[in-house]
Amino acid sequence: MSITLTNQRVIIATPEIKEKTTKFGLLETVNKKQDKYPTSIILHCAADCEDAEVGMTVMFDPKLKETLEDSELFTKNEMIIRESDILAYGV
Amino acid sequence: MEFKESISCFVLHLPKTLKDTIMCGDIELFLDPKFNPVKHRIPKGKVLAAPIKTTTPITKGDYVYFHHNIIHNQKTVMGGDYYAVFDRPSDPTVYAYENETTPFTPVYDYMFIEPMQAEEKEVAGLKITGQHKEKDIREGIIKYASVQSHEMFKTKYGIDDVIGKRVNFRRYRNYVVDVNGDDLFRMKAKDINFFYA
C-alpha cells in the first residue's frame, strides 16, 4: 500500500541496537543515554521537506523530548520523525 | 439577556454543562456526573454575541463546539448561564460550529477523524483494557475537515478531497468529541503523518 507523507515527516531506518563488550567479557547493549546521537538513513520524505532527501544519512537526538514522543515506530525497521527533529545531515 | 455585540470574545449560553442522563435502549436514566465530570462535559453552546475584532465565520445564533476546559474555568463565567470565550487564531478555543443551514463545520485547521479500532494485543497473556486500546489507535478516516486544512493538503500535496481518506496520525491525538452521536478524534492538520493511497 502506497502512502503520501505530509507535514514534513521523514521515514528513517530504525538505528541498530549497538552492543559492546564489558571488561568482564559480557555483551551489553548501549542504551539510549549512551548512544546520544544515533544516525540513520532516510527512506522516504514528504514533498514539503526543505533539506531532507531520500538516501541521506541523518543524525538525531533521542534525548530530545519532541523526538522521543514524535518519533513513532512505524514498523520494526522504520521510524517516522519530523524533519525538524533531525540535527545534522551526512555528506 | 440580550447582547448587542462583543469586542473580542464569544458570549455563549450554556444552560447545561454536564450530561446528567444516559440512554439505555429506549429508557433514559439519570446519572450523577460528579464522579467523572471530565467525561460528561457538554462542550457545545449557543452564540449570543460574536467578536467584532476577530475574523470568524461564526455569527450570532450558531452553535459552537469549544475547548472542554472552558466549562471549569471560573474566569470565563459571566454569571447565570453565560460564558465569555476568548478565541484567537494564535490560541484557538472554538474548533467548530453549526447552525440550521450549515452542518458541522470545523474552523482553523481542525479535523475530525473516525478512529479505526486497533488490533487486540496481548502482553504476557494479559488483555489490554479498552482505555489503553484507545491510546494505541493511530489510524482513522477523515469525517470533517476545515476549509483551511482542505486548502493546505490541496496546495501542498495535491490531495483534492480529504474527506473519507484513511490517514495515520501522531500518537496521543485521541481526544474524543461527540459529534451528532459519533465519537470522533479531534486533531489539527499538522498532526497527520500520512495519507494512504
Interface residues (C-beta under 8 A of the other chain):
Chain A: M1 S2 I3 T4 L5 T6 N7 R9 A46 A47 D48 E69 D70 E72 I80
Chain B: R138 F153 K156 Y157 I159 N168 R170 R171 Y172 A189 K190 D191 I192 N193 F194 F195 Y196 A197
